[in-house]
Amino acid sequence: MKFSEFWLREFIKIKIDRKTLINQLTINAGLEVESIKPVSINFKKIVIGKVINCIKNKDIKNKYIINIDIASKNIINIISNFFCKKNTYVVVAKSGAILPSGKIIKTFYNKNYISEGILCSFFDIGIYEYSNILIELPNNSPIGYDFYKYFKLNDYILKINTPHNRSDTLSLLGIARELSAINNCSIINYKKKIILKKNNDKIKIKIKALEACPNYTGRIINNVNLKVNTPLWMKEKLRRSDLYSNNLINNITNYVLLELGQPIQIFFKNFINKKLIIRMAKKNEKFIFNKKKIIIKSSNTLVISDNKKILTIAGISNNLKLNKNCSIYDLLITSAFFNPKYILKNFNQYKLKNSPTLDRYIKGIDPSIQIYAIEHITDLFIKICGGEPGPIINIKNKSFFKKEFFIKFNRKNLYNVLGYYIPNKKIKEILNNLGYKIKKINSEWKVKIPKWRFDIKIKEDLIEDIARIYGYDNISKIKIKKLLNYSYIPKENNSLLQVKNLLINRGYQEIITYSFVNPKIQNLLHPKIKSCSILNPISKEMSVMRVSLLTGLINTLIYNYKRQQKNIRLFESGLRFIPNLKKKLKVQEDLMLSGIIFGERFNEHWDLPNNFIDFYDIKGDLEDIFQLIGILENIELKKTTYSFLHPKKSAKIYFKNKLIGYIGMIHPFLEKKFDLNNNIFVFEFIWKKFFKKQITKLSNISRFPYNRRDISIILKENISASEIINECKKINENKLIDINLFDIYRGKNIKNGFKSFSISFILQSYTHTLKENEITLIINKYISILKKKFQVFLRD
């Protein structure tokens, strides 16, 4: 949300400087001030003038000689391309003026005629959002006055990100309400306007979906002139908020939206058949919206219709098309409070384009402000366009407005959370300024929650409001005096610490990321896994719980890559959250260990080749982890088909035949999506499955020599090396002390669909030196079992 600082200050009189204002919005109100930019570059000697005369001169082609009063001793002359009517108020850069571009205006002569300045367009003063035409000011503008000050160009534009659950701050009124509580002063621009009706013209409004639409308000304004221009003061406020358009109706509705946070919808009265109905649509019902045919997908679609047709889907602002031959219209102006969940359904079902209006409906608006919004916009229409207002029609779901939400809390609750004493008087003052109604009952406070505060659910929310308005910096630090009891550190934590040290020694860096992640990125990585949504997320990018640590690792890698980091190795340990109805909180939490590597194998060096990391680099790291824990022999890697991993460079990780994780290269499609040039390799596994570190068993060393025998076998392509080696290990032969795959061959003399493995066997006895016939019998036993199990045959 963008707005001008001066516009905000129109709502509240606070004598604080800009820096203090920003600090209060950030620290006390909890709003993120993303940027602060000046409205304009400063310029000098540009003033307001009044046209005395404008004459086309025959001696100078396509030029006018204009006499202008700038409240100086003499009337000045300007030669210009612009034609000006007499008594028009214009902006003059007189001789010696400095434009925002740095250009200095000088007096010049053209065929003996003097020009002592220029008439300014918006382009000349550095405002490019308007067309490059002459600036014309209202007739009451002060002649000779500095235009920079008159147009309030010493203003600043604030861009603010509001928390997802604080929809009440999506308006200047809401932000002013926060500042009034922080500074203990009143809002000055929130006055209940009452516009007297000039006729009895009204339309019947009927709500058939009271749960979805508890409040709907409307009023007819007849004889509205829509051919007038948007006033300059309104244009400029909207321009500074990035909401200015050439459409007068859009400008007026956006103005009210920014001030009050209430969307306004306008219909042509003559287009409505008899009455307005807010209802649920019928499945397959059709209607035309912005020249497009829309078919209703389901019966839970909230729509606005008349007796014959659907006018629009609830939550969408309809763009009214004006008739070129007509200037006077009869309008129906409406404001509504819709239940946010129904607008969200509409948004998801029809893939609606997000807009400031839709965003406010989804997050929730003040259900008590609809009538005031109608009065406010009626006042604007009458002042700008004229018109004759009829009576206000307000339809309410009375049971909704009778519901009042109270929270009880006491001083003990407050002290337990804050550990600090705040006087009763100050607590009352803060809550009253924020719109709460408070009663003291015995030793408790009973607090009525304002209807616009959708985020207040429990007493801790109230205490948070009190603390932030009171000021966190005003709560003094208290030293805690307590005997520290050192708890026993479980073995599994020791093992994890050792693994972390191992990874750090191998060049990895440990990171800690949020458990809340971006649903779009998570769905790309894990499309088949459901995630837990956050009820009141900090932002849309942090609206679901992570189902894997991989999302955070990839985000961190992308962040570092964009900052010219070439070689990246990261790891993280933490919880993932999988929905599981059988668990206590319907969520299964697993402790995970994840890693990611990217870039070159070595840092740049004159004596080292520039080779990129491959699958075997991360596989080696993973094997070292399992070797340290002492479970490498029980680990098996099998081919996998995860959608986010490369189908030929990835594997599932099994511990004692139980799936615990995966390892592999990120799919090339996702690498392009993330705009990364090189391959990314990752691993992730569940830690708790084998956190008990295996105790190494010691035995005597044989004093007899060992013998090595190598065999080469040909087998089918789909059989893995681990299957062969694990099968050999199962054979109860105590003379085998080691087995190793040292070569894989595909090529000449090997059929398609087959490959060759070369395996070494290390044999040793504790009682004697092995003879050749004993060694041959042992090797033949292995070959026989492999032939029977896998149909292998010896390579010549």
ZAMARGU-4260 file (C-alpha; in steps of 0.2 Angstrom, whole numbers, plus 5000, padded with zeros to 4 digits):
<rodrens>
0) 5000/5000/5000 | 5007/5017/4995 | 5001/5034/5001 | 5007/5052/5004 | 5014/5057/5021
5) 5004/5073/5020 | 4988/5064/5016 | 4990/5053/5032 | 4993/5069/5042 | 4977/5076/5036
10) 4969/5062/5047 | 4978/5065/5063 | 4987/5081/5070 | 5003/5074/5077 | 5019/5085/5080
15) 5032/5072/5076 | 5045/5072/5063 | 5046/5059/5048 | 5059/5048/5057 | 5048/5047/5072
20) 5033/5043/5062 | 5042/5029/5053 | 5048/5022/5069 | 5031/5022/5076 | 5023/5013/5061
25) 5037/5000/5061 | 5039/4997/5080 | 5023/5001/5088 | 5010/4998/5074 | 5020/4983/5067
30) 5019/4989/5049 | 5034/4986/5038 | 5039/5002/5030 | 5047/4996/5014 | 5052/5012/5006
35) 5051/5031/5008 | 5054/5042/4993 | 5052/5060/4990 | 5038/5065/4978 | 5049/5077/4967
40) 5066/5083/4965 | 5067/5101/4971 | 5067/5115/4959 | 5068/5134/4961 | 5059/5150/4955
45) 5044/5141/4948 | 5028/5151/4953 | 5009/5153/4950 | 5004/5165/4937 | 4988/5173/4930
50) 4986/5175/4911 | 4982/5193/4907 | 4983/5191/4889 | 4987/5178/4875 | 4990/5184/4857
55) 4995/5174/4842 | 5010/5184/4834 | 5011/5185/4815 | 5030/5187/4815 | 5033/5171/4825
60) 5025/5155/4818 | 5015/5144/4829 | 5019/5154/4844 | 5009/5165/4857 | 5015/5180/4866
65) 5007/5179/4884 | 5007/5192/4897 | 5007/5185/4915 | 5004/5192/4932 | 5016/5184/4945
70) 5013/5197/4958 | 5029/5206/4954 | 5032/5224/4950 | 5030/5221/4931 | 5019/5210/4921
75) 5031/5197/4912 | 5031/5191/4894 | 5033/5173/4888 | 5034/5166/4871 | 5026/5149/4871
80) 5018/5135/4860 | 5004/5134/4873 | 4988/5144/4870 | 4980/5150/4886 | 4963/5158/4889
85) 4962/5175/4898 | 4962/5173/4918 | 4969/5155/4917 | 4980/5151/4932 | 4996/5143/4926
90) 5014/5138/4932 | 5028/5149/4927 | 5047/5145/4927 | 5053/5163/4927 | 5070/5168/4921
95) 5084/5161/4933 | 5072/5146/4937 | 5080/5129/4939 | 5070/5114/4933 | 5071/5096/4941
100) 5082/5091/4925 | 5095/5104/4930 | 5091/5116/4916 | 5092/5134/4920 | 5078/5146/4912
105) 5086/5161/4903 | 5078/5177/4896 | 5079/5176/4877 | 5073/5187/4862 | 5064/5181/4846
110) 5062/5194/4832 | 5064/5208/4845 | 5051/5200/4857 | 5057/5196/4874 | 5053/5180/4883
115) 5056/5180/4902 | 5052/5162/4906 | 5042/5147/4901 | 5025/5140/4904 | 5027/5123/4913
120) 5019/5106/4909 | 5020/5092/4921 | 5034/5085/4911 | 5044/5101/4914 | 5043/5099/4933
125) 5047/5080/4933 | 5029/5072/4934 | 5028/5060/4920 | 5012/5051/4925 | 5001/5065/4917
130) 5001/5070/4898 | 5013/5083/4893 | 5000/5097/4893 | 5000/5114/4901 | 4996/5114/4920
135) 4980/5123/4923 | 4977/5127/4942 | 4960/5132/4951 | 4955/5150/4950 | 4958/5153/4969
140) 4977/5149/4967 | 4988/5162/4975 | 4997/5172/4962 | 5016/5173/4964 | 5016/5159/4977
145) 5030/5146/4975 | 5023/5131/4966 | 5034/5118/4975 | 5026/5123/4991 | 5008/5125/4984
150) 5008/5108/4976 | 5016/5100/4992 | 5030/5093/4982 | 5040/5092/4998 | 5030/5077/5003
155) 5036/5059/5004 | 5028/5043/4998 | 5027/5029/5010 | 5026/5011/5004 | 5020/4999/5018
160) 5018/4981/5019 | 5004/4976/5032 | 5003/4959/5041 | 4991/4947/5033 | 4980/4947/5048
165) 4979/4966/5050 | 4967/4971/5037 | 4961/4985/5047 | 4978/4995/5043 | 4974/4994/5024
170) 4967/5012/5024 | 4973/5029/5030 | 4959/5029/5043 | 4966/5012/5050 | 4984/5018/5051
175) 4978/5035/5059 | 4969/5025/5072 | 4985/5016/5076 | 4995/5033/5077 | 4981/5041/5088
180) 4983/5027/5100 | 5002/5028/5100 | 5002/5047/5103 | 4986/5048/5113 | 4977/5060/5102
185) 4961/5060/5092 | 4958/5057/5073 | 4953/5074/5065 | 4947/5068/5048 | 4934/5055/5053
190) 4918/5065/5054 | 4901/5057/5052 | 4894/5065/5036 | 4876/5066/5033 | 4870/5070/5016
195) 4852/5076/5015 | 4842/5067/5002 | 4835/5078/4987 | 4823/5065/4981 | 4814/5048/4986
200) 4822/5038/4972 | 4827/5021/4978 | 4829/5003/4973 | 4824/4987/4982 | 4839/4977/4989
205) 4837/4959/4994 | 4850/4948/5003 | 4847/4929/5000 | 4864/4924/5007 | 4865/4932/5024
210) 4880/4923/5030 | 4890/4927/5015 | 4884/4946/5015 | 4879/4952/5032 | 4878/4970/5027
215) 4874/4979/5010 | 4871/4997/5008 | 4866/5007/4993 | 4860/5024/4987 | 4854/5031/4970
220) 4861/5048/4964 | 4852/5055/4949 | 4859/5068/4936 | 4878/5065/4939 | 4889/5073/4926
225) 4903/5061/4922 | 4911/5071/4909 | 4920/5083/4921 | 4938/5080/4925 | 4945/5073/4941
230) 4951/5088/4952 | 4969/5091/4952 | 4970/5088/4971 | 4962/5071/4970 | 4973/5066/4954
235) 4989/5071/4964 | 4984/5061/4979 | 4980/5045/4969 | 4996/5047/4958 | 5007/5047/4974
240) 4997/5031/4978 | 5000/5023/4961 | 4981/5022/4959 | 4977/5037/4947 | 4968/5033/4930
245) 4959/5043/4917 | 4942/5036/4923 | 4933/5048/4935 | 4923/5034/4943 | 4938/5024/4947
250) 4947/5039/4954 | 4933/5043/4966 | 4931/5025/4972 | 4949/5022/4974 | 4950/5038/4984
255) 4937/5032/4996 | 4946/5015/4996 | 4962/5022/5002 | 4954/5033/5015 | 4942/5021/5023
260) 4947/5004/5016 | 4929/5001/5010 | 4927/4995/4992 | 4913/5004/4983 | 4904/4997/4968
265) 4894/5007/4956 | 4880/5002/4944 | 4870/5012/4931 | 4852/5013/4938 | 4844/5010/4921
270) 4854/4994/4918 | 4846/4986/4934 | 4830/4976/4932 | 4818/4981/4947 | 4829/4976/4961
275) 4846/4971/4967 | 4849/4953/4974 | 4864/4946/4983 | 4863/4927/4982 | 4872/4911/4978
280) 4873/4907/4959 | 4866/4892/4951 | 4878/4880/4943 | 4881/4883/4925 | 4872/4900/4926
285) 4880/4911/4913 | 4883/4930/4912 | 4893/4943/4902 | 4907/4952/4912 | 4918/4965/4903
290) 4912/4958/4886 | 4918/4940/4891 | 4906/4926/4894 | 4908/4918/4911 | 4900/4901/4916
295) 4897/4898/4935 | 4907/4883/4940 | 4898/4879/4957 | 4883/4884/4967 | 4894/4892/4981
300) 4898/4907/4970 | 4892/4923/4978 | 4885/4935/4965 | 4875/4951/4963 | 4861/4950/4951
305) 4844/4959/4947 | 4828/4950/4943 | 4834/4943/4926 | 4853/4942/4926 | 4869/4942/4935
310) 4877/4959/4936 | 4894/4953/4943 | 4903/4941/4955 | 4905/4948/4972 | 4921/4956/4976
315) 4925/4961/4958 | 4924/4980/4953 | 4915/4982/4937 | 4921/4994/4924 | 4907/5005/4918
320) 4908/5010/4900 | 4902/5028/4897 | 4892/5033/4882 | 4901/5046/4871 | 4885/5055/4867
325) 4879/5056/4885 | 4886/5065/4900 | 4872/5064/4913 | 4869/5048/4922 | 4859/5040/4936
330) 4870/5029/4947 | 4867/5016/4961 | 4882/5018/4973 | 4884/5002/4984 | 4896/4997/4998
335) 4895/4979/5006 | 4903/4969/5019 | 4906/4951/5012 | 4911/4936/5022 | 4930/4935/5017
340) 4929/4916/5015 | 4916/4917/5001 | 4926/4930/4992 | 4941/4919/4993 | 4931/4905/4985
345) 4927/4916/4971 | 4945/4921/4969 | 4951/4903/4969 | 4938/4896/4957 | 4938/4909/4944
350) 4957/4914/4945 | 4952/4932/4947 | 4966/4945/4945 | 4971/4952/4962 | 4967/4970/4964
355) 4967/4983/4979 | 4948/4980/4980 | 4948/4961/4980 | 4963/4961/4992 | 4953/4970/5005
360) 4938/4960/5003 | 4948/4944/5005 | 4957/4950/5021 | 4941/4957/5029 | 4935/4975/5030
365) 4926/4985/5044 | 4908/4978/5044 | 4902/4994/5053 | 4908/5007/5040 | 4897/5004/5025
370) 4885/5019/5028 | 4899/5031/5032 | 4907/5026/5016 | 4891/5029/5006 | 4889/5046/5014
375) 4908/5050/5010 | 4907/5046/4992 | 4890/5054/4990 | 4898/5070/4996 | 4913/5068/4984
380) 4901/5065/4969 | 4891/5080/4973 | 4906/5092/4975 | 4914/5086/4959 | 4900/5080/4947
385) 4884/5087/4955 | 4869/5076/4957 | 4853/5073/4967 | 4855/5060/4981 | 4841/5048/4986
390) 4839/5040/5003 | 4851/5027/5009 | 4845/5009/5008 | 4854/4998/5022 | 4850/4979/5023
395) 4858/4970/5038 | 4859/4953/5045 | 4854/4958/5063 | 4860/4942/5071 | 4878/4945/5064
400) 4878/4963/5072 | 4871/4957/5088 | 4886/4945/5091 | 4899/4953/5102 | 4915/4946/5106
405) 4923/4949/5123 | 4939/4944/5131 | 4942/4943/5150 | 4960/4946/5157 | 4967/4952/5173
410) 4983/4960/5180 | 4991/4943/5183 | 4989/4938/5165 | 4997/4954/5160 | 5012/4952/5172
415) 5014/4933/5167 | 5017/4938/5149 | 5026/4955/5150 | 5034/4953/5167 | 5031/4972/5169
420) 5019/4983/5178 | 5009/4995/5167 | 4997/5007/5177 | 4978/5003/5175 | 4975/5021/5169
425) 4987/5018/5154 | 4979/5001/5150 | 4962/5009/5149 | 4969/5024/5139 | 4977/5012/5126
430) 4962/5001/5124 | 4950/5015/5122 | 4961/5023/5109 | 4962/5007/5099 | 4943/5006/5099
435) 4940/4993/5113 | 4926/4995/5125 | 4933/4991/5143 | 4924/4987/5159 | 4931/4983/5176
440) 4922/4968/5184 | 4930/4964/5202 | 4948/4960/5198 | 4946/4957/5180 | 4944/4968/5164
445) 4930/4963/5152 | 4935/4970/5135 | 4923/4971/5120 | 4933/4968/5103 | 4930/4981/5089
450) 4922/4972/5074 | 4936/4978/5062 | 4950/4968/5073 | 4949/4951/5065 | 4966/4946/5072
455) 4961/4947/5091 | 4956/4930/5097 | 4964/4927/5114 | 4969/4937/5129 | 4988/4936/5123
460) 4983/4946/5108 | 4976/4960/5119 | 4991/4960/5129 | 5002/4961/5113 | 4992/4977/5108
465) 4994/4985/5125 | 5013/4981/5125 | 5016/4988/5107 | 5006/5004/5110 | 5015/5006/5127
470) 5031/5004/5118 | 5043/4989/5119 | 5057/5001/5123 | 5048/5008/5138 | 5047/4990/5146
475) 5063/4990/5157 | 5075/4975/5157 | 5074/4964/5172 | 5088/4953/5177 | 5082/4935/5180
480) 5091/4927/5195 | 5089/4908/5195 | 5100/4893/5199 | 5104/4885/5182 | 5101/4866/5181
485) 5111/4858/5168 | 5100/4845/5159 | 5107/4829/5152 | 5111/4830/5134 | 5104/4815/5125
490) 5115/4804/5114 | 5106/4808/5098 | 5110/4827/5101 | 5128/4822/5103 | 5128/4812/5087
495) 5119/4826/5077 | 5132/4839/5084 | 5146/4827/5077 | 5138/4826/5060 | 5136/4845/5059
500) 5155/4847/5063 | 5159/4834/5050 | 5149/4844/5037 | 5157/4861/5042 | 5174/4853/5040
505) 5169/4848/5023 | 5165/4866/5018 | 5146/4867/5022 | 5138/4881/5031 | 5124/4878/5043
510) 5108/4889/5040 | 5092/4892/5050 | 5076/4896/5040 | 5058/4899/5044 | 5046/4885/5046
515) 5034/4895/5036 | 5037/4894/5017 | 5030/4900/5000 | 5016/4888/4994 | 5021/4891/4976
520) 5039/4885/4978 | 5034/4871/4990 | 5021/4865/4977 | 5034/4865/4964 | 5045/4854/4974
525) 5032/4843/4982 | 5016/4844/4972 | 5008/4828/4979 | 5011/4832/4998 | 4998/4842/5007
530) 5004/4856/5018 | 4997/4864/5034 | 4990/4882/5030 | 4993/4896/5043 | 4977/4904/5049
535) 4985/4922/5050 | 5001/4921/5040 | 5014/4935/5041 | 5013/4936/5022 | 5007/4926/5007
540) 5026/4920/5004 | 5025/4913/5022 | 5008/4905/5022 | 5011/4887/5024 | 5021/4875/5035
545) 5036/4867/5027 | 5035/4848/5022 | 5053/4848/5019 | 5069/4858/5023 | 5073/4859/5004
550) 5062/4874/5001 | 5072/4885/5013 | 5088/4878/5007 | 5084/4882/4989 | 5078/4900/4993
555) 5094/4903/5002 | 5105/4896/4988 | 5096/4907/4975 | 5098/4922/4987 | 5117/4919/4988
560) 5119/4915/4969 | 5111/4931/4964 | 5124/4940/4975 | 5138/4932/4965 | 5142/4917/4976
565) 5149/4903/4964 | 5152/4889/4976 | 5138/4885/4989 | 5137/4871/5002 | 5123/4873/5014
570) 5114/4861/5027 | 5100/4863/5040 | 5093/4852/5053 | 5075/4855/5059 | 5057/4850/5059
575) 5045/4846/5045 | 5026/4846/5047 | 5015/4834/5038 | 4996/4834/5041 | 4991/4817/5050
580) 4974/4815/5058 | 4981/4801/5069 | 4993/4812/5078 | 4988/4823/5093 | 4988/4840/5085
585) 4984/4832/5068 | 5002/4836/5062 | 5017/4824/5061 | 5033/4832/5065 | 5049/4824/5059
590) 5067/4830/5063 | 5076/4831/5046 | 5094/4834/5041 | 5096/4841/5023 | 5110/4848/5013
595) 5112/4856/4996 | 5128/4859/4985 | 5131/4870/4970 | 5145/4876/4959 | 5163/4870/4957
600) 5172/4856/4966 | 5187/4867/4972 | 5189/4886/4974 | 5199/4894/4959 | 5217/4888/4960
605) 5231/4888/4947 | 5235/4870/4949 | 5217/4863/4951 | 5205/4859/4937 | 5188/4869/4936
610) 5177/4854/4938 | 5159/4856/4943 | 5151/4846/4957 | 5142/4830/4953 | 5131/4817/4961
615) 5146/4807/4968 | 5152/4822/4978 | 5136/4824/4988 | 5135/4805/4989 | 5152/4804/4997
620) 5147/4817/5010 | 5131/4807/5014 | 5141/4791/5016 | 5153/4800/5027 | 5139/4805/5038
625) 5132/4787/5039 | 5150/4781/5042 | 5152/4793/5057 | 5136/4787/5064 | 5141/4769/5061
630) 5126/4763/5051 | 5134/4764/5033 | 5132/4745/5031 | 5113/4746/5034 | 5111/4760/5021
635) 5105/4756/5003 | 5102/4768/4989 | 5088/4763/4976 | 5083/4772/4960 | 5068/4784/4962
640) 5056/4794/4952 | 5053/4810/4963 | 5046/4824/4952 | 5058/4837/4958 | 5074/4826/4955
645) 5083/4821/4939 | 5076/4804/4935 | 5093/4796/4931 | 5103/4805/4945 | 5093/4802/4960
650) 5090/4789/4973 | 5079/4784/4988 | 5089/4781/5005 | 5084/4765/5014 | 5090/4761/5032
655) 5086/4742/5036 | 5074/4742/5021 | 5064/4757/5028 | 5063/4773/5017 | 5071/4788/5027
660) 5075/4800/5013 | 5082/4804/4996 | 5098/4811/4987 | 5100/4818/4969 | 5101/4832/4957
665) 5087/4844/4956 | 5077/4842/4940 | 5083/4853/4925 | 5066/4860/4923 | 5066/4867/4941
670) 5084/4874/4938 | 5078/4884/4924 | 5063/4890/4934 | 5075/4896/4948 | 5086/4904/4934
675) 5101/4894/4939 | 5115/4889/4927 | 5123/4874/4935 | 5117/4858/4943 | 5110/4858/4961
680) 5112/4842/4971 | 5103/4839/4988 | 5100/4826/5001 | 5087/4825/5015 | 5083/4811/5027
685) 5074/4808/5044 | 5086/4809/5058 | 5076/4800/5072 | 5075/4784/5062 | 5093/4780/5068
690) 5099/4793/5080 | 5107/4780/5092 | 5125/4780/5087 | 5132/4763/5084 | 5146/4758/5096
695) 5161/4752/5087 | 5167/4734/5092 | 5185/4731/5094 | 5193/4714/5089 | 5211/4707/5088
700) 5221/4709/5072 | 5225/4693/5063 | 5244/4690/5062 | 5242/4680/5045 | 5243/4688/5028
705) 5227/4693/5018 | 5223/4688/5001 | 5214/4697/4987 | 5205/4690/4973 | 5196/4699/4959
710) 5181/4694/4948 | 5172/4702/4933 | 5154/4698/4931 | 5142/4703/4917 | 5124/4706/4923
715) 5108/4715/4918 | 5108/4734/4918 | 5094/4736/4930 | 5104/4727/4944 | 5113/4739/4956
720) 5130/4737/4964 | 5123/4738/4981 | 5112/4723/4978 | 5127/4712/4973 | 5138/4718/4987
725) 5124/4716/5000 | 5120/4698/4994 | 5138/4694/4996 | 5138/4701/5014 | 5124/4690/5018
730) 5134/4674/5015 | 5140/4668/5032 | 5159/4667/5028 | 5170/4673/5042 | 5186/4674/5031
735) 5179/4688/5021 | 5185/4704/5029 | 5181/4717/5014 | 5172/4717/4998 | 5173/4732/4985
740) 5167/4737/4968 | 5182/4744/4959 | 5176/4745/4940 | 5160/4747/4930 | 5162/4744/4911
745) 5149/4746/4896 | 5155/4745/4878 | 5164/4733/4867 | 5160/4714/4869 | 5146/4719/4882
750) 5128/4717/4875 | 5115/4731/4876 | 5106/4731/4892 | 5121/4723/4901 | 5136/4729/4911
755) 5152/4723/4919 | 5156/4724/4937 | 5174/4721/4944 | 5173/4716/4962 | 5188/4713/4974
760) 5187/4701/4989 | 5199/4702/5003 | 5201/4686/5013 | 5210/4682/5029 | 5210/4669/5043
765) 5213/4671/5061 | 5221/4654/5063 | 5232/4650/5048 | 5238/4656/5031 | 5224/4653/5018
770) 5229/4640/5004 | 5225/4642/4986 | 5211/4628/4986 | 5202/4636/5001 | 5202/4653/4992
775) 5196/4645/4976 | 5181/4637/4986 | 5176/4653/4994 | 5176/4663/4978 | 5167/4649/4969
780) 5154/4649/4982 | 5151/4668/4980 | 5150/4666/4961 | 5138/4652/4962 | 5126/4662/4973
785) 5127/4677/4962 | 5123/4666/4947 | 5108/4659/4955 | 5101/4675/4962 | 5105/4687/4948
790) 5109/4676/4933 | 5126/4684/4931 | 5141/4675/4921 | 5159/4678/4922 | 5168/4689/4910
795) 5182/4682/4899
</rodrens>
